[in-house]
Amino acid sequence: MTRRRIARFLRHNVLFDVGLVIVATSLLLALVGPVIAPYDPQLPTPEVSAPPPSLASVPGLIVETILGRHPHPVHWFGTELTGLDIFSRVIAAPRVDVVVGLAATAISFVAGTLLGLLAGFFRTRSAETIIRVSDTFQSFPIFILAMILVVLTGRNVIDVIITLAALYTPIYLQLTCSQVVSQVGRTYVEAARAVGNREIVIALKHVLPNSLTPALIQASVTIGWAILFTAGLTFLGAGVRPPTPEWGGMIASGANLLILGEWWPSVFPGLAISITVVGYAIIGNVLEARYRQ
C-alpha cells in the first residue's frame, strides 16, 4: 500500500483513527507511564481515600499546575484507601497490562503460524497430531484453563505471558493452517517446485507470506483479549501480585468500596481497560472488513 493510499485510508476511516490514537497512547504509556506519573505508583501518600477534584475545580487546578502554584501534584483521580494515587497507578499499569498483551500475542503468533505452516503444508502424521492437540486445547474454557495454569506456574508477569501465549497459540495455528491448505495447490507453488526449490524453502518463502494476513489481523484483537485476561486473572487473585500497578488488581481493591460511595478507585482503572481493549478491537475489526472487501 503506497503512502498516498494509506493517507486516503486514514482520512476516510475515522473509527480506525480513533483506535489508532488509543493504541498509540497505550504503547506510549507502556514505555513512559511510570516515569511521568506524578507520584510513585507503589508508595502511599498522606491523603487517604481522597476523592478526585470536582469538575468545576479542574480548570483552576490545571492553571495552577501549569504555573507551578500548586504545592503538590493534584490527585486527579483521587487516592485509594491506603493513600496510593490512582492517576499514577492508572498510567503506570500499561507497563504490565499492555506489555503482557504484546508479548503473549507475539509469542503465540510466531509459534502458531509456524506450527500452522507445518500442519497445513506437509500434512504428515505429526502435523495431524498437532491439529488434534490444538483442537483438544481449544475445547476447554480458556479463562478457567488460564487460571489453573497461572496458579500452577506462578503469579508473576513472565508466567502470565507464557500462559496466555500457550492459550492463544492454537488460534494462530488454525488460522494459518487453513490459509496454507488453500495455498498449496496454487500455480505459484507448482512453479516453485518446477524450478527445483526445496519444500521448506517453498513453505517459508512463498506460502507463508501469502497466508499471514488473517493472523496479522487477529493479532490486534488478541492483544486486547490478553489485556482483558490479565486484568481478569489479577481481579480474581490469580494474576500479578500487588502492589504492582495493574488495572484488574486496582478494580478488585476498589470494588468493596463502591457500597461506601467511593467509586473512583475502581471506576477509573475500569474505564482505562475498557477504552484500551476497544481501541485494539477497532483496529482489528476495521482491518478485517478491509481484508474481506
C-alpha positions in Angstrom: 0.0 0.0 0.0 1.5 3.3 -1.1 1.8 6.4 1.1 -1.0 8.1 -0.7 -3.3 5.1 -0.3 -2.5 4.9 3.4 -3.3 8.7 3.8 -6.6 8.2 1.9 -7.5 5.2 4.1 -6.8 7.1 7.3 -8.8 10.1 6.0 -11.9 8.0 5.2 -11.8 5.8 8.3 -12.4 8.0 11.4 -13.1 5.0 13.5 -9.7 3.5 12.6 -8.1 6.8 13.5 -9.7 6.7 16.9 -8.5 3.2 17.5 -5.0 4.1 16.3 -4.9 7.0 18.8 -5.9 4.7 21.7 -3.4 2.1 20.7 -0.6 4.7 20.3 -1.5 6.1 23.7 -1.4 2.7 25.4 2.0 1.9 23.8 3.4 5.3 24.9 2.2 4.8 28.5 3.7 1.3 28.5 7.0 3.0 27.7 7.0 6.1 29.9 3.9 5.8 32.2 5.8 5.0 35.4 8.3 7.8 34.6 5.7 10.6 34.0 3.5 9.5 36.9 3.2 12.4 39.4 3.5 10.0 42.4 5.3 6.7 42.9 2.6 4.2 41.9 3.6 1.8 44.6 4.1 4.2 47.5 1.2 5.6 49.6 0.7 9.3 50.1 -0.6 11.1 53.2 -4.0 11.6 51.7 -6.2 8.5 52.3 -9.4 7.9 50.3 -9.3 11.4 48.8 -12.0 11.9 46.1 -11.0 13.3 42.7 -11.4 17.1 42.3 -14.9 18.3 41.2 -15.3 19.1 37.5 -15.8 22.8 38.4 -12.4 23.0 40.1 -10.5 21.2 37.3 -9.7 24.2 35.1 -8.3 26.2 38.0 -6.2 23.3 39.2 -4.8 22.8 35.6 -3.8 26.5 35.5 -2.2 26.3 39.0 -0.3 23.1 38.0 1.0 24.7 34.7 2.1 27.9 36.6 3.6 25.8 39.4 1.4 27.4 42.1 0.1 24.2 43.5 2.3 22.9 46.3 1.9 19.2 45.5 0.8 17.3 42.4 -3.0 17.1 42.2 -4.6 13.7 42.8 -6.6 13.9 39.6 -8.3 10.5 40.1 -8.3 10.6 43.9 -6.5 8.2 46.2 -7.1 4.6 47.4 -7.8 3.5 51.0 -4.1 3.1 51.5 -3.2 6.5 50.1 -2.0 5.3 46.7 -2.5 7.9 43.9 -5.0 6.4 41.4 -4.0 8.5 38.4 -0.3 7.5 38.8 -1.3 3.8 39.0 -3.7 4.0 36.0 -1.0 5.5 33.7 1.7 3.1 35.1 -0.4 0.0 34.7 0.1 -0.3 30.9 3.7 -1.3 31.7 2.2 -4.6 32.9 -1.1 -5.0 31.0 -0.1 -3.8 27.5 3.4 -5.4 27.7 1.8 -8.7 28.7 -0.7 -8.4 25.8 2.0 -7.6 23.3 4.4 -10.3 24.5 1.8 -13.0 24.7 0.5 -12.2 21.3 4.0 -12.1 19.7 4.9 -15.5 21.1 1.6 -17.1 20.2 1.7 -15.5 16.7 5.2 -16.9 15.9 4.6 -20.3 17.4 1.1 -20.6 16.0 2.0 -19.6 12.4 5.0 -21.9 12.2 3.0 -24.9 13.6 0.1 -24.0 11.3 2.5 -23.9 8.3 3.9 -27.3 9.3 0.5 -28.8 9.7 -1.0 -27.3 6.6 1.9 -27.7 4.1 3.5 -31.0 5.0 0.4 -32.9 6.1 2.4 -35.6 8.0 1.2 -37.7 10.8 2.9 -35.4 13.3 1.1 -32.5 11.7 -2.2 -34.2 12.2 -1.3 -34.8 15.9 -0.6 -31.1 16.3 -4.0 -30.2 14.9 -5.7 -32.7 17.2 -3.9 -31.4 20.3 -4.8 -27.9 19.2 -8.5 -28.8 18.9 -8.5 -30.5 22.3 -6.8 -27.5 23.9 -9.5 -25.1 22.4 -12.3 -27.3 23.8 -11.6 -26.2 27.4 -12.9 -23.0 28.8 -10.0 -20.7 28.1 -10.3 -18.4 31.2 -10.6 -21.3 33.7 -7.6 -23.0 32.0 -5.7 -19.8 32.2 -6.4 -19.5 36.0 -5.3 -23.1 36.5 -2.0 -22.7 34.5 -1.1 -19.4 36.3 -1.8 -20.8 39.7 0.4 -23.9 38.8 3.2 -21.9 37.3 3.3 -18.8 39.4 1.8 -15.3 39.8 4.3 -13.0 38.1 4.4 -11.2 34.7 6.5 -13.8 32.9 4.2 -16.7 34.0 1.1 -14.8 32.8 2.8 -14.1 29.5 3.7 -17.8 28.9 0.3 -18.9 30.0 -1.6 -16.6 27.7 0.8 -17.3 24.8 0.2 -21.1 25.2 -3.6 -20.5 25.2 -3.6 -18.3 22.1 -1.2 -20.3 20.0 -4.0 -22.7 18.8 -5.9 -19.7 17.4 -3.0 -18.8 15.1 -2.3 -22.4 14.3 -5.8 -22.9 13.0 -5.9 -19.6 11.1 -2.5 -20.2 9.4 -3.2 -23.9 8.7 -6.5 -23.2 6.9 -4.8 -20.5 4.8 -1.8 -22.7 3.9 -4.1 -25.5 2.8 -5.8 -23.1 0.4 -2.4 -22.0 -1.0 -0.6 -25.3 -1.5 -2.5 -26.1 -4.8 -1.9 -22.7 -6.3 0.1 -22.3 -9.6 3.0 -20.4 -7.9 3.7 -23.3 -5.6 3.9 -25.7 -8.5 6.1 -23.3 -10.4 8.4 -23.0 -7.4 8.7 -26.8 -7.3 9.3 -27.0 -11.0 12.4 -24.8 -10.8 13.9 -27.0 -8.1 13.1 -25.2 -4.8 13.1 -27.4 -1.7 9.8 -27.9 0.1 11.0 -26.0 3.2 12.0 -23.0 1.0 8.7 -23.1 -0.8 6.8 -23.2 2.5 8.7 -20.4 4.2 9.5 -18.1 1.3 6.3 -18.4 -0.8 3.4 -20.0 1.0 3.8 -18.4 4.5 3.9 -14.8 3.3 0.7 -15.4 1.4 -1.0 -17.0 4.4 -0.3 -14.4 7.1 -2.9 -11.7 6.6 -5.7 -13.2 8.7 -3.3 -14.0 11.5 -1.9 -10.4 11.4 -5.5 -9.0 11.7 -6.2 -11.4 14.5 -3.1 -10.1 16.4 -4.7 -6.7 17.2 -7.8 -8.5 18.7 -5.6 -10.9 20.6 -3.7 -8.1 22.2 -7.0 -6.7 23.6 -8.1 -10.1 24.8 -4.7 -10.7 26.5 -5.0 -7.3 28.3 -8.5 -8.2 29.4 -7.5 -11.7 30.5 -4.5 -10.3 32.5 -6.9 -7.9 34.3 -9.4 -10.6 34.9 -6.8 -13.0 36.4 -5.5 -10.3 38.7 -9.0 -9.3 39.7 -9.7 -12.9 40.8 -6.3 -13.1 42.7 -4.6 -15.4 40.2 -2.6 -12.8 38.3 0.0 -10.2 39.1 0.7 -9.7 42.7 0.1 -6.3 44.5 1.3 -3.6 44.9 2.3 -3.8 41.2 0.1 -1.3 39.4 -2.3 -3.4 37.2 -5.8 -2.4 36.1 -7.5 -5.6 37.2 -5.9 -5.5 40.7 -7.0 -1.9 41.1 -10.6 -2.7 40.2 -10.5 -5.6 42.7 -9.1 -3.5 45.5 -11.7 -0.8 45.0 -14.7 -3.0 44.4 -15.7 -3.3 48.0 -15.6 0.5 48.5 -18.4 1.0 45.9 -21.1 0.3 48.6 -19.5 3.1 50.7 -19.8 5.6 47.8 -16.1 5.5 46.9 -16.4 4.8 43.2 -13.1 6.3 42.0 -10.7 3.5 43.0 -12.4 1.0 40.6 -14.1 3.2 38.0 -11.0 4.9 36.6 -9.0 1.7 36.0 -12.2 0.1 34.6 -12.5 2.9 32.1 -8.9 2.7 31.2 -9.0 -1.0 30.4 -12.3 -0.7 28.6 -11.0 2.1 26.3 -7.8 0.3 25.6 -9.4 -3.0 24.7 -12.0 -1.2 22.5 -9.1 0.6 20.7 -7.4 -2.7 19.8 -10.7 -4.3 18.8 -11.5 -1.3 16.5 -8.1 -1.8 14.7 -8.8 -5.5 14.2 -12.4 -5.0 13.0 -11.6 -2.3 10.5 -8.7 -4.3 9.1 -10.8 -7.4 8.8 -13.5 -5.5 7.0 -10.9 -4.1 4.6 -9.5 -7.6 4.0 -12.9 -9.1 3.1 -13.6 -6.4 0.6 
